[in-house]
C-alpha cells in the first residue's frame, strides 16, 4: 500500500499549507486504477490526511510532519521519510478543440 500512497501523498505535501475549517472538503484522486477520497485537516504543525480507498473501503490516516509521515492504512502501520514521497504525474487534459 505504501507504493500507492507515497505518490499520491506527493500532491498533498507539495501544496501550500492552508488552515482548513472543521468541515474540510472531500477530495478525490485516482492512482493505478484505485480511487481514493480524503480530507486534509491541520492539527498544530501537522497535516492529517484521512480517507478511504473507495473500492475496498480500506481507511487510511496519515500524519504529515516536517520530515516524516506516519499513520495507518487499513490495520497496517506505515512510517516513511517525507523525502521519499514522489508526486503523481497528472496527465494533460484537452478541454476543447476544433
Backbone as a printed PyTorch tensor [residue, N CA C, xyz], in Angstrom:
tensor([[[  0.8290,  -1.1880,   0.0000],
         [  0.0000,   0.0000,   0.0000],
         [  0.8760,   1.2560,   0.0000]],

        [[  2.0870,   1.1260,   0.5460],
         [  2.9850,   2.2770,   0.5860],
         [  3.2620,   2.8030,  -0.8140]],

        [[  3.3950,   1.8990,  -1.7930],
         [  3.7070,   2.3450,  -3.1490],
         [  2.5320,   3.0880,  -3.7770]],

        [[  1.3360,   2.9110,  -3.2620],
         [  0.1780,   3.6510,  -3.7700],
         [  0.0270,   4.9980,  -3.0790]],

        [[  0.2310,   5.0130,  -1.7980],
         [  0.0180,   6.2320,  -1.0210],
         [  1.1650,   7.2190,  -1.2060]],

        [[  2.4020,   6.7530,  -1.3370],
         [  3.5410,   7.6620,  -1.4710],
         [  3.3930,   8.6440,  -2.6270]],

        [[  3.1100,   8.1810,  -3.8410],
         [  2.9840,   9.1490,  -4.9400],
         [  1.8070,  10.0940,  -4.7400]],

        [[  0.7280,   9.5630,  -4.2350],
         [ -0.4550,  10.4010,  -4.0310],
         [ -0.1950,  11.4490,  -2.9650]],

        [[  0.5190,  11.0700,  -1.9510],
         [  0.8330,  11.9980,  -0.8870],
         [  1.6860,  13.1420,  -1.3960]],

        [[  2.4630,  12.8940,  -2.4500],
         [  3.2850,  13.9460,  -3.0420],
         [  2.4660,  15.1340,  -3.4770]],

        [[  1.3040,  14.8920,  -4.0330],
         [  0.4400,  16.0010,  -4.4340],
         [  0.0200,  16.8300,  -3.2380]],

        [[ -0.2290,  16.1530,  -2.1330],
         [ -0.7150,  16.8520,  -0.9530],
         [  0.3830,  17.6120,  -0.2270]],

        [[  1.5790,  17.0490,  -0.2080],
         [  2.6570,  17.6950,   0.5260],
         [  3.2590,  18.8640,  -0.2310]],

        [[  3.1330,  18.8670,  -1.5490],
         [  3.6720,  19.9670,  -2.3270],
         [  2.7400,  21.1660,  -2.3480]],

        [[  1.4890,  20.9500,  -2.0240],
         [  0.5390,  22.0520,  -1.9720],
         [  0.8470,  22.9000,  -0.7380]],

        [[  0.6070,  24.1960,  -0.8070],
         [  0.8740,  25.0370,   0.3470],
         [ -0.0260,  24.6800,   1.5180]],

        [[  0.5030,  24.8350,   2.7060],
         [ -0.2880,  24.5520,   3.8920],
         [ -1.3540,  25.6100,   4.0630]],

        [[ -2.5400,  25.1320,   4.2740],
         [ -3.6720,  26.0250,   4.4660],
         [ -4.4140,  25.5460,   5.6970]],

        [[ -4.8400,  26.4740,   6.5250],
         [ -5.6390,  26.1110,   7.6880],
         [ -7.0350,  25.7490,   7.1920]],

        [[ -7.4570,  24.5250,   7.4410],
         [ -8.7510,  24.0590,   6.9690],
         [ -9.7850,  24.1990,   8.0760]],

        [[-11.0110,  24.4340,   7.6930],
         [-12.1170,  24.5240,   8.6370],
         [-12.4390,  23.1260,   9.1440]],

        [[-13.3070,  23.0420,  10.1680],
         [-13.6880,  21.7520,  10.7090],
         [-14.3140,  20.8650,   9.6490]],

        [[-15.1340,  21.4370,   8.7870],
         [-15.7730,  20.6780,   7.7180],
         [-14.9130,  20.7580,   6.4630]],

        [[-13.7990,  20.0520,   6.4960],
         [-12.8720,  20.0780,   5.3650],
         [-13.5230,  19.4190,   4.1540]],

        [[-13.3030,  19.9730,   2.9670],
         [-13.9060,  19.3840,   1.7670],
         [-13.2770,  18.0280,   1.4530]],

        [[-14.0780,  17.1520,   0.8830],
         [-13.5890,  15.8390,   0.4840],
         [-12.9830,  15.9450,  -0.9110]],

        [[-11.7810,  15.4530,  -1.0460],
         [-11.0610,  15.4550,  -2.3190],
         [-10.9670,  14.0210,  -2.8200]],

        [[-10.6910,  13.8610,  -4.1070],
         [-10.5490,  12.5350,  -4.7010],
         [ -9.3680,  12.5180,  -5.6620]],

        [[ -8.7430,  11.3470,  -5.7860],
         [ -7.7300,  11.1490,  -6.8060],
         [ -7.7280,   9.6820,  -7.2020]],

        [[ -7.2230,   9.4120,  -8.3840],
         [ -7.0770,   8.0460,  -8.8650],
         [ -5.6020,   7.7410,  -9.0420]],

        [[ -5.2380,   6.5140,  -8.7050],
         [ -3.8550,   6.0820,  -8.8890],
         [ -3.8600,   4.5860,  -9.1450]],

        [[ -3.3010,   4.2000, -10.2930],
         [ -3.1840,   2.8000, -10.6940],
         [ -4.5080,   2.0560, -10.5510]],

        [[ -5.5800,   2.6720, -11.0300],
         [ -6.8810,   2.0220, -11.0580],
         [ -7.6900,   2.0940,  -9.7820]],

        [[ -7.1400,   2.6400,  -8.7270],
         [ -7.8680,   2.7790,  -7.4680],
         [ -8.2460,   4.2360,  -7.2650]],

        [[ -9.4340,   4.4530,  -6.7050],
         [ -9.9010,   5.8000,  -6.4200],
         [ -9.9010,   6.0030,  -4.9100]],

        [[ -9.3390,   7.1240,  -4.4860],
         [ -9.2430,   7.4500,  -3.0740],
         [ -9.9910,   8.7500,  -2.8150]],

        [[-10.7180,   8.8160,  -1.7220],
         [-11.3170,  10.0720,  -1.2920],
         [-10.7270,  10.3890,   0.0850]],

        [[-10.4860,  11.6720,   0.3260],
         [ -9.7880,  12.0440,   1.5560],
         [-10.1230,  13.4730,   1.9520]],

        [[ -9.8420,  13.7790,   3.1960],
         [ -9.9160,  15.1470,   3.7010],
         [ -8.5780,  15.4680,   4.3440]],

        [[ -8.2320,  16.7330,   4.3590],
         [ -6.9840,  17.1870,   4.9680],
         [ -7.3420,  18.2130,   6.0290]],

        [[ -6.8460,  18.0040,   7.2240],
         [ -7.0400,  18.9680,   8.3030],
         [ -5.6900,  19.3180,   8.9040]],

        [[ -5.6060,  20.4840,   9.4730],
         [ -4.3750,  20.9480,  10.1070],
         [ -4.5470,  20.8250,  11.6170]],

        [[ -3.6320,  20.1290,  12.2600],
         [ -3.6330,  19.9850,  13.7140],
         [ -2.2790,  20.4520,  14.2010]],

        [[ -2.2050,  21.6820,  14.6520],
         [ -0.9210,  22.2570,  15.0470],
         [ -0.0210,  22.3820,  13.8380]],

        [[  1.1790,  21.8070,  13.9050],
         [  2.1270,  21.8360,  12.7940],
         [  1.9880,  20.6220,  11.8770]],

        [[  1.0230,  19.7640,  12.1430],
         [  0.8690,  18.5150,  11.4130],
         [ -0.3750,  18.5280,  10.5410]],

        [[ -0.2300,  18.0900,   9.2880],
         [ -1.3930,  17.8790,   8.4200],
         [ -1.8530,  16.4410,   8.5970]],

        [[ -3.1500,  16.2600,   8.7840],
         [ -3.7220,  14.9300,   8.9330],
         [ -4.5700,  14.6420,   7.7020]],

        [[ -4.2110,  13.5900,   6.9920],
         [ -4.9180,  13.1790,   5.7850],
         [ -5.6880,  11.9130,   6.1440]],

        [[ -7.0140,  12.0080,   6.0930],
         [ -7.8690,  10.8670,   6.4180],
         [ -8.7200,  10.5400,   5.2120]],

        [[ -8.8100,   9.2600,   4.8960],
         [ -9.6010,   8.9070,   3.7340],
         [ -9.8730,   7.4310,   3.6430]],

        [[-10.3420,   7.0510,   2.4550],
         [-10.7200,   5.6670,   2.2140],
         [-10.4720,   5.3310,   0.7450]],

        [[-10.0490,   4.0860,   0.5000],
         [ -9.9460,   3.5910,  -0.8640],
         [-11.3560,   3.1410,  -1.2090]],

        [[-11.9580,   3.7530,  -2.2110],
         [-13.3890,   3.6140,  -2.4430],
         [-13.8410,   2.2000,  -2.8180]],

        [[-13.0500,   1.4740,  -3.5570],
         [-13.4710,   0.1270,  -3.9950],
         [-13.5130,  -0.8510,  -2.8300]],

        [[-12.4700,  -0.8520,  -2.0030],
         [-12.3900,  -1.8130,  -0.9070],
         [-12.9160,  -1.2720,   0.4150]],

        [[-12.9900,   0.0500,   0.5350],
         [-13.4210,   0.6430,   1.7930],
         [-12.3180,   0.6860,   2.8400]],

        [[-11.0790,   0.4070,   2.4280],
         [ -9.9570,   0.3920,   3.3710],
         [ -9.6090,   1.8360,   3.7710]],

        [[ -9.7130,   2.1450,   5.0640],
         [ -9.4310,   3.5180,   5.5130],
         [ -7.9290,   3.7600,   5.6510]],

        [[ -7.5320,   5.0240,   5.5590],
         [ -6.1530,   5.4050,   5.8500],
         [ -6.1430,   6.7340,   6.5760]],

        [[ -5.1740,   6.8870,   7.4480],
         [ -4.9320,   8.1330,   8.1670],
         [ -3.4330,   8.3590,   8.1690]],

        [[ -3.0120,   9.5000,   7.6480],
         [ -1.5960,   9.8340,   7.5830],
         [ -1.3610,  11.1650,   8.2610]],

        [[ -0.3600,  11.2290,   9.1150],
         [  0.0330,  12.4620,   9.7860],
         [  1.3420,  12.9310,   9.1450]],

        [[  1.2960,  14.0690,   8.4770],
         [  2.4480,  14.5900,   7.7410],
         [  3.1380,  15.6290,   8.6060]],

        [[  4.3320,  15.2970,   9.0740],
         [  5.1320,  16.2310,   9.8570],
         [  6.1340,  16.9390,   8.9560]],

        [[  7.1150,  17.5730,   9.5630],
         [  8.1180,  18.2970,   8.7810],
         [  9.0440,  17.3560,   8.0290]],

        [[  9.3320,  16.1830,   8.5980],
         [ 10.2980,  15.2840,   7.9810],
         [  9.7800,  13.8610,   7.7700]],

        [[  8.6860,  13.4790,   8.4480],
         [  8.1890,  12.0990,   8.3650],
         [  6.6800,  12.0730,   8.1830]],

        [[  6.2360,  10.9630,   7.6310],
         [  4.8130,  10.6710,   7.5090],
         [  4.5630,   9.3980,   8.2970]],

        [[  3.5810,   9.4490,   9.1800],
         [  3.2330,   8.2790,   9.9930],
         [  1.7270,   8.1050,   9.9420]],

        [[  1.3010,   6.8670,  10.0850],
         [ -0.1330,   6.6430,  10.1160],
         [ -0.4820,   5.1890,   9.9290]],

        [[ -1.7380,   4.9590,   9.5040],
         [ -2.2240,   3.6150,   9.2820],
         [ -2.9250,   3.5400,   7.9290]],

        [[ -2.7790,   2.4020,   7.2930],
         [ -3.5010,   2.0870,   6.0620],
         [ -4.1800,   0.7570,   6.3430]],

        [[ -5.5130,   0.7980,   6.4460],
         [ -6.2240,  -0.3840,   6.9260],
         [ -5.8200,  -0.6020,   8.3710]],

        [[ -5.2960,  -1.7710,   8.6790],
         [ -4.8280,  -2.0470,  10.0440],
         [ -3.3020,  -2.0550,  10.1160]],

        [[ -2.6340,  -1.7100,   9.0280],
         [ -1.1690,  -1.7350,   8.9700],
         [ -0.5990,  -0.3510,   9.2530]],

        [[  0.3950,  -0.2880,  10.1380],
         [  1.0590,   0.9740,  10.4200],
         [  2.0970,   1.2570,   9.3400]],

        [[  2.1970,   2.5460,   8.9660],
         [  3.1900,   2.9670,   7.9830],
         [  3.9720,   4.1390,   8.5420]],

        [[  5.2210,   4.2440,   8.1260],
         [  6.0830,   5.3470,   8.5160],
         [  7.1630,   5.4570,   7.4510]],

        [[  7.3260,   6.6730,   6.9080],
         [  8.3390,   6.8680,   5.8840],
         [  8.7700,   8.3240,   5.8760]],

        [[  9.9610,   8.5540,   5.3460],
         [ 10.5120,   9.9020,   5.2750],
         [  9.7650,  10.7030,   4.2130]],

        [[  9.5440,  11.9650,   4.4830],
         [  8.8530,  12.8390,   3.5470],
         [  9.6350,  12.9760,   2.2440]],

        [[ 10.9470,  12.8610,   2.3090],
         [ 11.7670,  12.9710,   1.0940],
         [ 11.5390,  11.8000,   0.1440]],

        [[ 10.9530,  10.6870,   0.6270],
         [ 10.6650,   9.5220,  -0.2150],
         [  9.3830,   9.6900,  -1.0280]],

        [[  8.6250,  10.7290,  -0.7660],
         [  7.3490,  10.9430,  -1.4480],
         [  7.6070,  11.5010,  -2.8380]],

        [[  6.9790,  10.8840,  -3.8410],
         [  7.1100,  11.3490,  -5.2100],
         [  5.7450,  11.8360,  -5.6860]],

        [[  5.7000,  12.9850,  -6.3470],
         [  4.4080,  13.4960,  -6.8120],
         [  3.8620,  12.6520,  -7.9550]],

        [[  2.5310,  12.5910,  -8.0250],
         [  1.8800,  11.9370,  -9.1570],
         [  2.0680,  12.7810, -10.3980]],

        [[  2.1960,  12.1500, -11.5240],
         [  2.2600,  12.8700, -12.7760],
         [  0.8370,  12.9700, -13.2960]],

        [[  0.3380,  14.1990, -13.3770],
         [ -1.0260,  14.3950, -13.8440],
         [ -1.0260,  14.4710, -15.3640]],

        [[ -1.8590,  13.6610, -16.0150],
         [ -1.9230,  13.7330, -17.4760],
         [ -2.5570,  15.0400, -17.9060]],

        [[ -2.0800,  15.5700, -19.0310],
         [ -2.6680,  16.8120, -19.5360],
         [ -4.0430,  16.4980, -20.0940]],

        [[ -4.9480,  17.4340, -19.9510],
         [ -6.3120,  17.2630, -20.4300],
         [ -6.6210,  18.2790, -21.4910]],

        [[ -7.3020,  17.8370, -22.5100],
         [ -7.7610,  18.7470, -23.5510],
         [ -9.1790,  19.1530, -23.2050]],

        [[ -9.3670,  20.4420, -22.9580],
         [-10.6840,  20.9180, -22.5710],
         [-11.5770,  21.1690, -23.7740]],

        [[-11.0160,  21.6830, -24.8170],
         [-11.7960,  21.9430, -26.0310],
         [-10.8560,  21.9670, -27.2180]],

        [[-11.3630,  21.5030, -28.3400],
         [-10.5590,  21.5610, -29.5430],
         [-11.4730,  21.7150, -30.7450]],

        [[-10.9240,  22.2040, -31.8370],
         [-11.7290,  22.3750, -33.0570],
         [-11.2110,  21.4630, -34.1230]]])
